[in-house]
Amino acid sequence: MSINPVKPPSGANEEAAASLVSFVVDAIIDGVMKGHYAPGQRLIAADLAEEFNVSRAPVREALHMLAGEGVVELIANRGARIRRLSVGELIDFLEFTEAICALGVRLATGRMSEVDSCYTANQAFQRIEDAYTRRHNRDFVEALYRYHIELNRLSGNQYLEFFYRRPYIRFYTILLADLTPGEHWEQYILNYRMIHDMILSGDAHSSVISFVGHIRWVLRNMRNDDSA
């Protein structure tokens, strides 16, 4: 049975073929985010084709695309496997996404005078609160990712939204759930409540300072936990 409830696109033309590849890419990433696939796990093209009800051709192309994104490693004569990332690699990734997300925070804050923007931001933040209540790391990190997706969309910057939706961003982000919040749940949610309040206030300078300060705190925790 497919792990993705969305049916694969139909059609035989070039556009439909590209859609099938995108479908498989998204399905694999969604599988990682939902815990169906784990770092180090082998991915067999024939099994994936059956699982997603597609031919092997779009699966092979999707695996090559994901290899280019740094999500999977291609193994000669053995298919592919989900990449494992070191703590150092995840720290580098978080430093990189800090810059992207800080821009989204700043630009979205400037749009909070619009009622629809406030509603969207509040709805996205409620999912963070719900995940925090359940204390489920993966759900919590995914809710944070979805929150920034909405902020980037509200920012009005099409490139910002495009890059943050890249498969490798989604993949690397969910792997952070193995390291964070860790033992810091209370401070983590307090930090994000403050960030959210600053965004809603329309004070772009304070919202960015709050967000960057939070990320620097997370990075310190990750480095300290890794060296312990």
Secondary structure as UniProt FT lines:
FT   HELIX           14..33
FT   TURN            34..35
FT   TURN            39..40
FT   STRAND          42..43
FT   HELIX           45..52
FT   HELIX           56..68
FT   TURN            69..70
FT   STRAND          72..75
FT   TURN            76..78
FT   STRAND          79..82
FT   HELIX           87..109
FT   TURN            110..113
FT   HELIX           115..134
FT   HELIX           137..155
FT   HELIX           158..164
FT   HELIX           167..175
FT   HELIX           176..178
FT   TURN            182..183
FT   HELIX           185..201
FT   HELIX           204..227
//
